[in-house]
Amino acid sequence: MLKVHSRCDLACDHCYVYEHADQSWRDRPLFMDLATVEAAAGRIADHATAHRLTAVSVVLHGGEPLLLGPRRMREVLQALRGRIEPASRLDLRMQSNGVRLSEEYCDLFVEYDVQVGISLDGDRAANDRHRRFAHGGSSHAQVRRGLGMLRREAYRRQFAGILCTIDLANDPIAVYEALRAEEPPRIDLLLPHATWAQPPRRPDGRPTPYAQWLLAVHDRWTADGRPMSIRLFDSLRSTATGGHSGNEWVGLDPADLVVVETDGTWEQVDSLKTAYAGAPATGLSVFTHSVDEVSVLPGIARRQTGLDGLAAECRACPVVRQCGGGLFAHRYREGSGFDNPSAYCADLKELIVSLNARMTAEPAPVPVDGDGADLPDGLLDRIGSGHTDAHAVRFLADSQLAITRALLVAVADSGPASTRAGWELLARLDQEAPEAVDAALRHPYVRVWAVDALRHAGVDRGAGSHLSCVAAAAAVRAGVRAQIEVPVRVGVIHLPSVGAVALPNPATGTATLTVTPESWTIRHGAERARLVFDGDPARDPQVVGARWQASRRLAFGGTTILFEDLDPFRDCHDWKAAERVSAPEFAAWGEAVARAWAAIEADVPHQAAGVRAGLRAVVPLVDDPTGTMRSSTARQAFASVGLARADGPATAVMIVHEFQHSVLGALLDLCDLFTPEHTGRLSVGWRNDPRPIEGVLQGTYAHLAITDIWRQRARRAGADSVAHERHQQYRAWTADAADALLGSGALTPAGERFVGRIAEALAS
């Protein structure tokens, strides 16, 4: 959070910056100068590079950021984008009172893709209780004018939502209706800042008035069909089923926010200003200290320890995993600091218990990005039109890597003791050899294993200890010294994407694997095997006491892809995965895939670069006895396709078809294209049975590419050819399915846009 301006044009009497304990704003510069912005941006970029962050979020704050003026604001945005974007995708946001919002500002925010949140406490009466100008005049009309601007078609994408501070004197339903009328994509309902030293106001001595106020809003919002996200309710619904909260007010998500003041000083989360003078201070500056140095400060580190960082009373509470102790600042009490429950403890507990009771009769929804606003500009359109270029594929691949990393954290947290050693080695290697760790984690079937391990959390099925194999594979790739216990499955040790070691004894259990840059040594009971690589693990090793099976790769478009016939978790496709293929069979696969690449370049040249950049692995499938082509994509194995071997042109069709499924699956991990609650089915031309919405969406998108292949082949073969007939058939199937999807009522705004692009591509 960058405090780009330290003053405000309103005088809200509930503002923690100006009206509460910490008054350090008085000694700050009016605004953040360009040198400070550039220093802060440099620190952020360095941090993103060092930790390989796929995205970082920067929020412009104040005071009031719009007091900068458009010229200075442009300089700030230009500096942030220019310095951070080369290192990581930048999510830029701003929180404003909206009074000075203008078309010039909105055009600027479109240009630099800034999402704008506006503060509004309800209708005029509610808003004017606190949000007034210094002369006492109302700000309501000016704020609503700014909100109206953000609702325009040209600026709608920049509208992040509304922030509303609760006042018990305001009618909850009237506040909700006023906020809903502004058509925000999200509402944040905030408890007014309070501590045990300055406790929250409780009229008439009621024990939980804030819970009752919020429950009234929740029930009306639910009756309305939840027309927008309300972050607090979504967070509590998510944490009720073990999900993340996504904010610092509730839940046990680690704190990930740090503040830069206008003079460049680092501060902890700025809500601490409500506790006591100097509470957020760190004594550090962007000119002298890195993000890593700030992140290890005790006050910040404590808020990253989850349950362990809470007071004993909180840890013993049955709703602690949803509540999370409440906002850190609200726990302050003189004498015991922040080692207390929230000053809103009673309200939070009542709210959570009541919401949980309301949720028992319905499934808890997962907060989703249903309009595509969180995706990079143009990505949804490029993918939907069938022009998924290499840049888009790399973005999806990086997103999948981030998901895999998150899954590994969950496995390590919830898995059996056998996961601990693998996790510790992987964490060490992530510091010493991050590229090797990334390469190991990008193996498609690491995620397949992780999902399986989480599905059976608490049951040691041998899957948990597979983390040791993943870590060992990373150590081998890095060429570093390491020793770890790895599982032996029927006499075989599997190292994902590296190879497998078959021991003489087909027993199970564990073995000790010692890795050096030149060799591996394996001890399994009384047996000992040794693989010597002569300084190069890419070469076939000299093996004593075991049999080595290296992972093999196929030439593909000037690069290579993994031929995965070893991994124990690869058998997750619709058809049975084949066992290890012979050398002659492997050579035949190489010829078929090479011919397939030539066909892809000839038939869909606009997709060839994306397929080449994204395809990671081919899993050989058992042939169909009738000769029918078999291919499959596993939802959790991004960019890996299962194939039964066929000739080059047929293999090209299968690769492109399955790669489309993989791309769409990765997109669905980031953005909902249809409403999960929709249970209707649609009839499609390529199946006899009505299909669920996701199945139709997947088939439509895959057939868009197949239509394009047959179009190109028909142009070469002529109007009387089989290729022409197939093109007409696939085009009709795909167009009809797209029309059915658009008329189903099941698509989100992003889904309608996506399917609309498919329809446009077919029409052209």
C-alpha positions in Angstrom: 0.0 0.0 0.0 1.5 3.3 -1.1 0.4 6.4 0.8 0.8 8.7 -2.2 -0.8 11.7 -0.5 -1.0 12.3 3.2 -3.9 14.8 3.4 -7.6 14.5 2.6 -10.3 16.8 1.3 -12.8 15.3 3.7 -12.9 15.4 7.4 -14.5 12.1 8.3 -14.7 11.8 12.1 -14.2 8.0 12.1 -10.9 8.1 10.1 -8.1 6.2 11.8 -5.5 8.2 10.0 -6.4 11.6 11.4 -8.8 11.0 14.3 -7.2 8.1 16.2 -4.1 7.5 18.4 -1.3 7.8 15.8 -0.9 11.4 14.5 2.3 10.8 12.5 0.6 12.2 9.4 1.3 15.7 10.7 5.1 15.2 10.0 4.8 13.6 6.6 5.4 15.2 3.3 2.1 16.2 1.5 2.7 13.7 -1.3 5.1 11.0 -2.3 7.7 12.4 -4.7 8.8 10.6 -7.8 12.1 9.5 -6.3 10.3 7.8 -3.5 7.8 6.1 -5.8 10.7 4.8 -7.9 12.6 3.5 -4.9 9.4 1.7 -3.6 8.8 0.2 -7.1 12.3 -1.0 -7.2 12.0 -2.7 -3.9 8.8 -4.4 -5.0 10.3 -5.5 -8.3 13.3 -6.9 -6.6 11.1 -8.8 -4.1 9.0 -10.2 -7.0 12.1 -11.3 -8.9 13.8 -12.9 -5.8 10.7 -14.9 -4.9 9.4 -15.5 -8.5 6.0 -14.0 -7.8 3.6 -14.3 -10.7 1.7 -11.2 -9.5 1.9 -8.4 -6.9 -0.7 -6.0 -5.8 -0.1 -2.3 -5.2 -2.9 -0.1 -3.7 -2.6 3.7 -3.9 -3.9 5.2 -0.7 -3.8 8.2 1.5 -5.2 10.6 2.7 -6.8 11.0 -0.6 -4.8 9.8 -3.7 -6.8 12.1 -6.1 -5.2 15.1 -4.5 -2.1 14.3 -6.4 -3.6 15.7 -9.6 -3.7 13.9 -13.0 -0.1 14.9 -13.9 1.5 13.6 -10.8 -0.8 10.5 -10.8 0.4 9.7 -14.3 4.0 9.9 -13.2 3.3 7.5 -10.3 1.4 5.0 -12.5 4.1 5.1 -15.2 6.9 4.5 -12.7 5.1 1.6 -11.0 4.2 -0.1 -14.3 7.6 0.5 -15.9 9.6 -0.8 -13.0 7.4 -3.7 -11.7 5.8 -5.2 -14.8 9.0 -6.6 -16.2 9.4 -8.6 -13.0 5.8 -9.6 -12.3 2.2 -9.0 -13.3 1.1 -5.8 -11.5 -2.4 -5.6 -10.0 -2.9 -1.8 -9.5 -5.7 -0.5 -7.3 -6.7 2.7 -5.6 -8.9 3.6 -2.6 -10.6 7.0 -2.9 -13.4 9.0 -1.4 -14.4 9.7 -5.1 -15.1 13.4 -4.6 -12.5 14.5 -7.2 -13.0 11.6 -9.7 -13.2 13.0 -13.3 -13.2 11.8 -16.8 -9.5 12.7 -17.1 -8.7 10.5 -14.1 -10.9 7.7 -15.4 -9.2 7.8 -18.8 -5.9 7.6 -17.0 -7.0 4.6 -14.9 -8.1 2.8 -18.1 -4.8 3.6 -19.7 -2.8 2.1 -16.7 -5.5 -0.5 -15.7 -6.1 0.8 -12.2 -9.1 -0.7 -10.3 -10.8 2.0 -8.1 -12.6 1.4 -4.9 -14.8 4.2 -3.5 -15.8 4.9 0.1 -19.6 5.4 0.7 -21.5 4.6 4.0 -25.0 4.4 2.5 -27.7 6.9 1.6 -27.2 10.6 2.2 -28.3 10.5 5.8 -26.0 7.6 6.6 -23.0 9.0 4.6 -23.3 12.4 6.2 -23.0 11.1 9.7 -19.2 10.9 9.2 -18.1 11.6 5.6 -18.3 15.4 5.5 -16.1 18.3 4.3 -14.2 20.2 7.0 -16.8 23.0 6.7 -19.5 20.5 7.6 -21.0 20.2 4.1 -22.2 16.9 2.6 -20.0 14.9 0.3 -22.7 12.6 -0.8 -23.7 14.1 -4.2 -20.0 14.4 -5.3 -19.3 10.7 -4.3 -22.4 9.5 -6.2 -21.3 11.5 -9.2 -18.0 9.7 -9.2 -19.7 6.3 -8.8 -21.9 7.1 -11.7 -18.8 7.7 -13.8 -17.4 4.3 -12.9 -20.7 2.7 -14.0 -20.2 4.0 -17.5 -19.4 1.3 -20.1 -16.0 2.9 -20.8 -15.0 2.8 -17.2 -17.0 -0.1 -15.7 -14.0 -2.4 -15.7 -12.1 0.0 -13.4 -14.8 -0.2 -10.7 -13.4 -2.3 -7.9 -16.2 -1.8 -5.4 -17.5 0.2 -2.4 -16.1 0.4 1.1 -18.6 1.1 3.8 -18.0 1.6 7.5 -20.8 0.4 9.7 -22.6 2.7 12.0 -25.3 1.2 14.2 -27.3 4.4 13.9 -27.9 3.6 10.2 -30.6 1.3 9.2 -28.8 -1.8 7.8 -31.4 -2.5 5.0 -31.4 1.2 3.9 -27.6 1.1 3.8 -27.6 -2.1 1.7 -30.2 -0.8 -0.7 -28.2 2.4 -1.2 -25.0 0.5 -1.9 -26.7 -2.0 -4.2 -28.2 0.9 -6.2 -24.7 1.9 -7.2 -24.2 -1.5 -8.9 -20.8 -2.3 -7.4 -19.0 -5.6 -8.2 -18.1 -5.9 -4.5 -18.9 -4.3 -1.2 -16.6 -4.2 1.9 -18.5 -3.8 5.2 -16.1 -2.7 7.8 -16.4 -2.6 11.6 -15.5 0.9 12.9 -12.0 0.8 14.4 -11.9 0.1 18.1 -9.7 -1.5 20.7 -10.0 -2.7 24.3 -8.7 0.7 25.3 -11.3 2.5 23.1 -14.1 -0.2 22.9 -16.8 -0.2 20.2 -20.0 1.7 21.0 -22.8 -0.7 22.1 -26.1 1.2 22.5 -28.4 0.1 25.3 -25.8 -2.4 26.5 -26.7 -4.9 23.7 -24.0 -7.6 23.6 -23.8 -8.2 19.9 -25.3 -5.3 18.0 -22.8 -5.4 15.1 -23.5 -9.1 14.5 -27.3 -8.3 14.3 -26.7 -5.4 11.9 -24.6 -7.6 9.6 -27.0 -10.5 9.8 -29.8 -8.2 8.6 -27.8 -7.2 5.6 -26.8 -10.8 4.9 -30.4 -12.1 4.9 -31.5 -9.3 2.5 -28.5 -9.9 0.3 -29.3 -13.7 0.2 -33.0 -13.1 -0.5 -31.9 -10.9 -3.5 -29.8 -13.7 -4.9 -26.4 -12.2 -3.8 -26.2 -9.7 -6.7 -22.7 -8.7 -5.9 -19.9 -10.0 -3.7 -19.9 -8.9 0.0 -16.3 -9.7 1.0 -17.0 -10.4 4.7 -19.8 -12.9 4.0 -17.9 -14.5 1.2 -14.8 -14.9 3.4 -16.8 -16.5 6.2 -18.5 -18.9 3.8 -15.2 -19.9 2.4 -13.5 -20.4 5.7 -16.5 -22.5 6.9 -15.3 -25.2 4.4 -11.6 -24.8 5.1 -11.0 -22.3 2.3 -9.1 -19.0 2.4 -10.6 -15.8 3.7 -8.9 -13.5 1.3 -8.7 -10.6 3.7 -7.2 -9.5 7.0 -10.4 -9.0 8.9 -11.2 -12.7 9.5 -9.6 -16.1 9.0 -6.0 -17.3 9.4 -4.5 -16.3 6.1 -1.0 -14.9 6.6 -0.7 -11.1 6.6 0.7 -10.0 3.2 0.3 -6.2 3.4 3.0 -3.6 4.1 2.7 0.2 3.8 5.0 2.8 2.4 4.3 6.3 3.7 4.8 9.5 1.7 8.4 9.9 3.0 9.3 6.3 2.0 9.2 4.8 5.5 8.0 1.3 5.7 5.1 0.8 8.1 3.0 -2.2 9.2 -0.6 -2.3 8.3 -2.0 1.2 8.7 -5.1 0.2 10.8 -2.6 -0.1 13.7 -2.8 3.7 13.9 -5.9 3.2 15.9 -4.0 1.4 18.7 -1.4 3.9 20.0 1.0 6.5 18.7 3.8 4.8 16.7 2.1 1.4 16.6 2.7 0.8 12.8 6.2 2.3 12.8 9.2 0.1 11.7 12.1 2.5 11.6 12.9 1.2 8.1 12.8 3.0 4.7 12.5 2.0 1.1 15.8 3.8 0.5 17.7 1.6 2.9 15.8 -1.7 3.5 14.3 -4.4 1.3 10.9 -6.1 1.6 12.5 -9.2 3.0 14.0 -7.1 5.9 10.6 -5.7 6.6 8.8 -9.1 6.4 10.8 -10.6 9.3 10.0 -7.8 11.8 8.3 -9.4 14.8 5.0 -7.5 14.4 4.6 -8.6 10.8 6.1 -12.1 11.3 3.6 -12.8 14.1 0.6 -12.1 11.7 2.0 -14.8 9.4 2.0 -17.6 11.9 -1.8 -18.4 11.8 -3.2 -20.1 14.8 0.1 -19.9 16.7 0.0 -16.1 16.6 -3.3 -15.8 18.5 -4.1 -15.4 22.2 -4.7 -18.6 24.2 -8.4 -17.7 24.5 -8.7 -17.5 20.7 -6.9 -20.8 20.1 -9.4 -22.6 22.4 -12.4 -21.1 20.6 -14.4 -23.4 18.3 -14.8 -20.8 15.5 -11.2 -19.6 15.5 -10.4 -20.9 12.0 -13.1 -18.6 10.6 -12.7 -15.7 13.0 -8.9 -15.8 13.1 -8.9 -13.5 16.1 -10.4 -10.6 14.1 -8.5 -7.6 12.8 -5.1 -7.4 14.5 -5.4 -3.8 15.5 -8.7 -4.5 17.3 -6.9 -6.8 19.7 -5.0 -4.1 21.4 -5.2 -3.7 25.2 -2.9 -1.6 27.4 -0.6 -3.9 29.3 -1.0 -7.0 27.2 -0.6 -5.4 23.7 -2.2 -7.5 21.0 -2.2 -10.8 22.8 -6.0 -10.6 23.2 -9.2 -11.5 21.3 -10.7 -8.8 19.2 -12.7 -6.0 20.9 -15.5 -7.3 18.6 -15.1 -10.9 19.8 -18.7 -11.4 20.9 -20.1 -10.0 17.7 -17.8 -12.0 15.5 -18.6 -15.3 17.3 -22.4 -14.6 17.1 -22.1 -13.6 13.4 -20.1 -16.8 12.5 -22.3 -19.2 14.5 -25.4 -17.6 12.9 -24.1 -17.7 9.4 -22.9 -21.3 9.8 -26.5 -22.3 10.9 -27.8 -20.5 7.8 -25.4 -22.4 5.6 -26.2 -25.9 6.7 -29.0 -26.2 4.2 -27.0 -25.0 1.2 -23.5 -25.5 -0.3 -21.0 -22.9 0.4 -20.1 -21.0 -2.7 -16.5 -20.3 -3.6 -15.8 -16.6 -4.4 -15.0 -16.4 -8.1 -14.0 -14.0 -10.8 -17.1 -14.1 -12.9 -16.4 -11.1 -15.1 -12.8 -11.8 -16.0 -11.7 -8.5 -14.4 -8.7 -10.1 -12.7 -7.3 -11.5 -16.0 -4.7 -9.6 -18.0 -6.1 -7.3 -20.7 -7.2 -9.2 -23.8 -6.4 -12.7 -22.5 -10.1 -13.8 -22.4 -10.7 -12.6 -25.9 -7.5 -14.1 -27.4 -8.2 -17.5 -25.9 -11.9 -17.4 -26.8 -11.1 -16.6 -30.4 -8.8 -19.6 -30.7 -5.7 -17.5 -30.9 -4.0 -18.6 -27.8 -0.5 -17.3 -28.3 2.7 -18.3 -26.5 2.4 -15.3 -24.2 -1.1 -16.4 -23.0 0.1 -20.0 -22.6 3.0 -18.9 -20.5 0.7 -16.8 -18.3 -1.6 -19.9 -17.8 1.4 -22.1 -17.1 2.7 -19.7 -14.5 -0.7 -19.6 -12.9 -0.8 -23.4 -12.8 2.7 -23.4 -11.2 1.4 -21.0 -8.5 -1.6 -23.4 -7.9 0.7 -26.4 -7.6 2.9 -24.5 -5.1 -0.2 -23.7 -3.0 -1.3 -27.3 -3.1 2.1 -28.4 -1.8 1.8 -26.1 1.1 -1.6 -27.6 1.9 -0.2 -31.2 1.5 2.7 -30.3 3.9 0.3 -28.8 6.4 -2.3 -31.6 6.4 -0.3 -34.7 5.3 1.2 -37.4 7.4 4.7 -37.1 9.0 6.2 -38.7 5.9 5.7 -35.4 4.0 7.9 -33.3 6.4 11.3 -34.3 5.1 10.3 -33.7 1.5 8.9 -30.3 2.3 12.0 -29.2 4.2 14.3 -30.3 1.3 12.1 -28.6 -1.2 12.0 -25.4 0.8 15.8 -25.4 1.1 16.2 -26.0 -2.7 13.7 -23.2 -3.4 16.2 -20.8 -2.0 19.4 -22.4 -3.4 18.1 -23.6 -6.9 14.7 -22.1 -7.6 14.8 -22.9 -11.3 15.3 -26.6 -10.5 12.3 -26.5 -8.1 10.1 -24.8 -10.7 11.1 -27.4 -13.3 10.2 -30.2 -11.0 6.9 -28.6 -10.0 5.8 -27.9 -13.6 5.7 -31.7 -14.2 2.0 -32.2 -14.9 1.5 -35.2 -12.5 2.9 -33.4 -9.4 -0.4 -31.6 -9.2 -2.4 -34.8 -9.9 -0.6 -36.4 -6.9 -1.1 -33.3 -4.7 -4.8 -33.3 -5.3 -5.0 -37.0 -4.5 -3.1 -36.5 -1.3 -5.4 -33.7 -0.2 -8.5 -35.7 -1.0 -7.2 -38.4 1.3 -5.7 -36.1 3.9 -4.8 -37.8 7.1 -4.5 -41.2 5.4 -1.0 -42.3 4.6 -1.5 -44.0 1.2 2.1 -43.5 0.2 1.0 -40.5 -1.8 2.1 -38.1 0.9 5.7 -39.3 0.9 5.8 -38.8 -2.8 6.7 -35.2 -1.9 10.2 -36.7 -1.1 10.4 -37.9 -4.7 9.5 -34.5 -6.0 12.1 -32.9 -3.8 14.7 -35.5 -4.8 14.0 -34.8 -8.5 14.6 -31.1 -7.8 17.9 -31.9 -6.1 19.0 -34.0 -9.0 18.1 -31.2 -11.4 20.0 -28.7 -9.3 23.1 -31.0 -8.9 23.3 -30.3 -5.2 24.1 -32.6 -2.3 21.0 -34.0 -0.5 19.9 -37.0 1.5 16.3 -38.1 1.9 14.0 -41.0 2.5 12.0 -41.9 -0.6 9.1 -44.4 -1.1 9.7 -47.6 -2.9 6.7 -48.9 -4.9 7.0 -52.5 -5.8 10.8 -52.2 -6.0 10.8 -48.9 -7.9 11.8 -45.4 -6.9 10.1 -42.7 -9.1 11.7 -39.3 -9.6 9.1 -37.2 -11.5 10.3 -36.2 -15.0 13.8 -37.5 -14.2 13.4 -41.3 -14.3 13.0 -44.4 -12.2 15.3 -46.7 -10.4 14.3 -50.4 -10.3 15.8 -52.3 -7.3 16.4 -56.1 -7.4 13.9 -56.7 -4.6 10.3 -55.8 -5.6 9.4 -54.9 -2.0 7.8 -51.6 -0.9 8.7 -49.3 2.0 11.4 -46.6 1.9 15.0 -46.2 0.8 17.6 -43.7 1.6 18.6 -41.7 -1.4 21.9 -39.7 -1.3 22.4 -37.3 -4.1 25.7 -35.6 -5.2 26.5 -33.8 -8.5 28.2 -37.0 -9.8 26.2 -39.9 -8.4 23.2 -41.2 -6.4 23.5 -43.9 -3.7 20.4 -45.9 -2.7 20.1 -48.0 0.5 17.1 -50.2 0.8 17.4 -52.6 3.8 20.6 -54.6 3.2 20.7 -53.6 -0.5 22.8 -50.9 -1.9 22.6 -49.4 -5.4 24.8 -46.8 -7.0 24.3 -44.7 -10.1 27.4 -42.7 -11.4 26.8 -40.0 -13.9 30.3 -39.0 -14.7 29.4 -35.4 -13.9 26.4 -35.2 -16.3 23.0 -36.5 -15.0 21.7 -36.2 -18.6 23.8 -39.1 -19.7 23.0 -42.7 -19.0 24.7 -43.6 -15.8 26.9 -46.5 -14.8 24.6 -48.5 -12.6 25.5 -51.1 -9.9 22.8 -53.0 -8.0 19.8 -51.6 -9.8 18.2 -50.9 -13.2 17.9 -47.3 -14.4 15.0 -46.1 -16.6 15.5 -42.5 -17.8 12.5 -40.3 -18.6 12.5 -39.8 -22.4 11.7 -36.8 -24.5 10.3 -36.4 -28.0 11.3 -33.8 -30.6 8.4 -31.3 -31.1 8.6 -28.0 -33.0 12.2 -27.3 -32.4 12.0 -28.2 -28.7 11.2 -31.4 -26.8 8.3 -32.7 -24.7 8.3 -35.4 -22.1 7.2 -38.9 -23.1 5.7 -39.9 -19.8 5.5 -43.7 -19.4 6.9 -43.9 -15.9 5.2 -41.6 -13.4 3.0 -43.6 -11.0 0.3 -40.9 -11.1 -0.1 -40.6 -14.9 -2.9 -43.2 -15.0 -5.6 -40.6 -14.5 -6.9 -40.3 -18.1 -10.2 -41.6 -19.5 -8.3 -44.5 -21.0 -5.7 -46.8 -19.5 -2.1 -45.5 -19.6 0.4 -47.8 -21.3 3.3 -49.4 -19.5 6.9 -48.5 -20.4 7.2 -48.8 -24.2 10.1 -50.5 -26.0 12.9 -48.6 -27.8 11.4 -49.4 -31.3 7.9 -48.3 -30.1 9.4 -45.1 -28.7 11.1 -44.4 -32.1 7.7 -44.9 -33.8 6.2 -42.4 -31.4 8.9 -39.9 -32.3 8.1 -40.2 -36.0 4.3 -39.8 -35.4 4.7 -36.7 -33.1 7.2 -35.1 -35.6 4.6 -35.6 -38.4 1.9 -34.3 -36.1 3.9 -31.1 -35.5 4.3 -30.6 -39.3 0.5 -31.0 -39.7 -0.2 -28.5 -36.8 2.1 -25.9 -38.5 0.3 -26.4 -41.8 -3.3 -26.6 -40.5 -3.4 -24.1 -37.5 -0.3 -21.9 -37.8 -1.9 -19.3 -35.6 -2.0 -21.8 -32.8 1.3 -23.6 -33.4 3.4 -21.2 -31.2 1.0 -21.6 -28.3 1.0 -25.4 -28.5 4.8 -25.5 -28.8 5.2 -23.2 -25.8 2.7 -25.0 -23.7 2.6 -28.7 -24.4 4.7 -30.4 -21.7 4.1 -34.1 -21.9 2.5 -37.0 -23.9 1.3 -40.1 -22.0 1.0 -43.2 -24.2 -2.4 -44.8 -23.9 -3.4 -48.5 -24.5 -4.6 -48.9 -28.0 -8.3 -49.5 -28.6 -8.8 -53.1 -30.0 -11.2 -51.7 -32.7 -8.7 -49.2 -33.9 -10.7 -46.2 -32.7 -8.5 -43.1 -31.9 -8.1 -42.5 -28.2 -7.0 -39.3 -26.6 -7.7 -37.6 -23.2 -6.8 -34.7 -21.0 -6.7 -35.0 -17.2 -8.2 -31.9 -15.5 -5.4 -31.6 -13.0 -2.5 -32.3 -15.4 -2.0 -29.1 -17.2 -0.5 -29.3 -20.7 -0.2 -33.1 -20.7 -2.2 -35.1 -23.3 -2.9 -38.8 -23.3 -2.7 -40.4 -26.8 -3.0 -43.8 -28.4 -0.5 -43.7 -31.3 -1.9 -42.9 -34.8 -0.6 -41.4 -38.0 0.8 -37.9 -38.0 -2.4 -36.0 -39.2 -4.6 -37.9 -36.8 -2.2 -37.3 -34.0 -2.2 -33.6 -34.8 -6.0 -33.5 -34.4 -5.8 -35.2 -31.1 -3.0 -33.0 -29.7 -4.7 -29.8 -30.7 -8.1 -31.1 -29.4 -6.7 -32.1 -26.0 -4.5 -29.0 -25.7 -7.7 -26.9 -26.1 -9.2 -28.8 -23.1 -6.0 -28.1 -21.1 -6.1 -24.4 -21.9 -9.7 -24.0 -21.0 -9.2 -26.0 -17.8 -6.4 -23.6 -16.8 -8.6 -20.6 -17.6 -11.4 -22.1 -15.4 -9.0 -22.2 -12.5 -8.8 -18.4 -12.8 -12.2 -17.3 -13.9 -15.7 -18.8 -13.7 -17.3 -18.9 -17.2 -20.5 -20.5 -15.9 -22.4 -20.5 -12.6 -21.6 -23.6 -10.6 -25.2 -23.8 -9.3 -26.6 -24.4 -12.8 -27.7 -28.0 -13.1 -29.3 -27.9 -16.6 -28.0 -30.0 -19.5 -27.7 -29.2 -23.2 -28.0 -31.4 -26.3 -25.0 -31.3 -28.7 -24.4 -32.7 -32.1 -21.3 -34.8 -31.2 -23.0 -36.7 -28.4 -26.2 -38.7 -28.0 -26.7 -37.8 -24.3 -27.4 -34.3 -23.0 -24.3 -32.8 -21.5 -23.7 -30.6 -18.4 -22.7 -27.0 -19.0 -18.9 -27.5 -18.4 -18.9 -30.5 -20.8 -20.6 -28.5 -23.5 -18.2 -25.6 -23.0 -15.2 -27.9 -23.1 -16.4 -29.6 -26.3 -17.3 -26.4 -28.0 -13.9 -24.9 -27.4 -12.0 -28.0 -28.4 -14.1 -28.3 -31.6 -13.4 -24.7 -32.5 -9.8 -25.7 -33.2 -10.8 -28.9 -34.9 -13.1 -26.9 -37.2 -10.2 -24.8 -38.1 -8.0 -27.8 -38.9 -10.6 -29.3 -41.3 -11.2 -25.9 -42.8 -7.5 -25.7 -43.8 -7.5 -29.3 -45.0 -10.7 -28.8 -47.0 -9.2 -25.7 -48.8 -6.3 -28.0 -50.0 -8.5 -31.0 -50.8 -11.5 -29.3 -52.5 -15.2 -29.0 -52.0 -15.9 -32.7 -52.8 -13.5 -34.1 -50.2 -14.0 -35.8 -46.9 -12.2 -32.9 -45.3 -14.8 -30.5 -46.6 -17.6 -32.7 -45.1 -15.9 -32.9 -41.8 -15.3 -29.1 -41.8 -19.0 -28.5 -42.4 -20.0 -31.0 -39.7 -17.7 -29.6 -37.0 -18.6 -26.0 -37.9 -22.3 -26.8 -37.5 -21.8 -28.7 -34.3 -19.7 -25.9 -32.7 -21.9 -23.1 -33.9 -25.1 -24.8 -32.5 -23.4 -25.5 -29.2 -22.2 -21.9 -28.9 -25.8 -20.7 -29.5 -27.1 -23.2 -26.9 -24.6 -22.0 -24.3 -25.4 -18.3 -25.0 -29.1 -19.0 -24.6 -28.8 -21.3 -21.5 -28.7 -18.6 -18.8 -25.8 -20.5 -17.2 -22.9 -18.3 -18.3 -21.3 -15.5 -16.2 -20.5 -12.2 -18.0 -17.1 -13.5 -18.7 -18.6 -16.7 -20.0 -20.9 -14.8 -22.4 -17.9 -12.8 -23.6 -15.8 -16.0 -24.1 -18.5 -17.9 -26.0 -19.2 -14.8 -28.0 -15.6 -14.8 -29.2 -16.0 -18.5 -30.2 -19.1 -17.6 -32.2 -17.3 -14.7 -33.9 -14.4 -16.9 -34.8 -16.7 -19.4 -36.4 -18.5 -16.7 -38.3 -15.3 -15.3 -39.7 
